[in-house]
């Protein structure tokens, strides 16, 4: 924001003005094939074509921004045999490409692990992957600590 720098922000949906929410709705209608044309989608969403075209290149769902990128996850895992391999198998089933893995020495029965995963070929959304990973036995905590291109 300083000196004309372009910045990205993560804003909760309920804080967005109605026009931006409707722009996202039009994009969803088109992406899912609910509407075949922009005219049909803007009419269904209750927004003008001008407003849609004004904002369409500036608002994206978080899941769209996480596609075709590299995410870095921090995981807190129980120090038990098979926990990490279950995590890696879950990433592999999603077609995530594991780029780096770092594991610290376990302390008090807990191991900290960071994974960098390329998401461009994933068959599921990043949010779904995180949900699946959190359900793996031995996972105590997961955080996204970085995203990049």
HELIX and SHEET records of a PDB file:
HELIX    1   1 UNK A    2  UNK A    4  5                                   3    
HELIX    2   2 UNK A   13  UNK A   15  5                                   3    
HELIX    3   3 UNK A   18  UNK A   31  1                                  14    
HELIX    4   4 UNK A   38  UNK A   45  1                                   8    
HELIX    5   5 UNK A   49  UNK A   55  1                                   7    
HELIX    6   6 UNK A   62  UNK A   65  1                                   4    
HELIX    7   7 UNK A   83  UNK A   93  1                                  11    
HELIX    8   8 UNK A  126  UNK A  134  1                                   9    
SHEET    1   A 4 UNK A  97  UNK A 103  0                                        
SHEET    2   A 4 UNK A 110  UNK A 118 -1                                        
SHEET    3   A 4 UNK A  70  UNK A  78 -1                                        
SHEET    4   A 4 UNK A 139  UNK A 148 -1                                        
END                                                                             
